[in-house]
Amino acid sequence: MEHIVTQPSETVIDITCDVCCQSTRVEGYGQQFGTLQAHWGYGSKHEGEHYEVRLCELCFFRTLSHLRRERMVNTMFDEEPNATEDEFGLVLIK
């Protein structure tokens, strides 16, 4: 009896950062990237528009830093300062 073994073809996809256009592949660990997404719904000025921006680690944290600064400026004169500024956007710590 003859056995035919087929192996699935391996598709290698290299995702590049949408900001710096560099690869998000980290040798030995695969693709490492963050995503900024928006799906604007009914009533929005951008109703029906969907966005997805893929960012390498460096561009992600630069973007996050910019957003933290914007938050700081917008809350600068609040009576109760935000004590969790370093955790802005952080959902899970390993």
VENFENMO-V893171 format. One record per backbone hydrogen bond with DSSP energy under -0.5 kcal/mol. CO is the residue of the C=O (numbers start at 1). NH is the residue of the N-H. If there is no record, write none. Layout:
# VENFENMO-V893171
co=CO nh=NH
co=CO nh=NH
This chain:
# VENFENMO-V893171
co=2 nh=4
co=3 nh=5
co=4 nh=6
co=9 nh=11
co=10 nh=12
co=11 nh=13
co=13 nh=15
co=15 nh=24
co=17 nh=21
co=22 nh=17
co=24 nh=32
co=25 nh=27
co=26 nh=29
co=26 nh=30
co=30 nh=26
co=34 nh=55
co=35 nh=37
co=36 nh=53
co=38 nh=51
co=40 nh=48
co=41 nh=44
co=44 nh=47
co=46 nh=49
co=49 nh=40
co=51 nh=38
co=53 nh=36
co=54 nh=18
co=55 nh=34
co=56 nh=60
co=57 nh=61
co=58 nh=62
co=59 nh=63
co=60 nh=64
co=61 nh=65
co=62 nh=66
co=63 nh=67
co=64 nh=68
co=65 nh=69
co=66 nh=70
co=67 nh=71
co=68 nh=72
co=69 nh=73
co=70 nh=74
co=71 nh=75
co=72 nh=76
co=73 nh=76
co=75 nh=78
co=79 nh=81
co=81 nh=83
co=82 nh=85
co=84 nh=87
co=85 nh=88
co=87 nh=90
